[in-house]
C-alpha cells in the first residue's frame, strides 16, 4: 500500500476516477455479493443523501463489482430509490 501511495498522487487518482477535490468519497470495498450485504449499504446511501447537508459532494463507491443477479438487483434498487447517479460500481480486479 505504501509503495502504491508513493507512486500515485491523491489528485491523479481522483482525476482518473472522475472525482473532484471536494468530493466526499464513501467506499464499500469487497466483492459485490449477497453475503457482503451491499443491499444494506444502498439503504444507508439513501438515508445519507436525504439527510446530508454539509461539506463536499458525496460520492459512493461499491468496489468489487461482479456482474450477475445480485448486482442487477442492487442496480434496480438504486434506480427505485433514485440514488443510481450517486453510486458507482467499480468492477473487481485481481
PEHUHU-V96152 format. One record per backbone hydrogen bond with DSSP energy under -0.5 kcal/mol. NH is the residue of the N-H (numbers start at 1). CO is the residue of the C=O. E is the energy in kcal/mol with one decimal. If there is no record, write none. Layout:
NH CO E
NH CO E
//
This chain:
5 1 -2.6
6 2 -2.2
7 3 -1.8
8 4 -1.2
13 9 -2.3
14 10 -2.5
15 11 -2.4
16 12 -2.5
17 13 -1.4
18 15 -1.7
19 14 -3.4
23 20 -1.2
24 57 -2.7
25 23 -0.7
26 24 -0.5
26 59 -2.6
28 61 -2.9
29 27 -0.6
30 28 -0.5
30 63 -2.7
32 64 -2.8
33 31 -1.0
36 33 -1.8
37 33 -0.5
37 34 -1.4
38 33 -0.6
40 37 -1.6
41 37 -1.1
42 38 -2.2
43 39 -1.3
44 40 -2.1
45 41 -2.6
46 42 -2.2
47 43 -2.3
48 44 -2.9
49 45 -2.8
50 46 -2.0
51 47 -1.4
52 48 -2.3
58 56 -0.5
59 24 -3.2
60 86 -2.3
61 26 -2.3
62 88 -2.8
63 28 -2.6
63 61 -0.7
64 62 -0.6
64 90 -2.9
65 90 -3.1
72 68 -2.4
73 69 -2.2
74 70 -2.0
75 71 -2.4
76 72 -2.2
77 73 -2.4
78 74 -2.7
79 75 -2.2
80 76 -2.6
81 77 -2.3
82 78 -0.9
83 78 -2.5
84 78 -0.9
86 83 -2.0
87 83 -0.8
88 60 -2.7
90 62 -2.9
90 88 -0.6
91 89 -0.5
92 65 -2.6
//
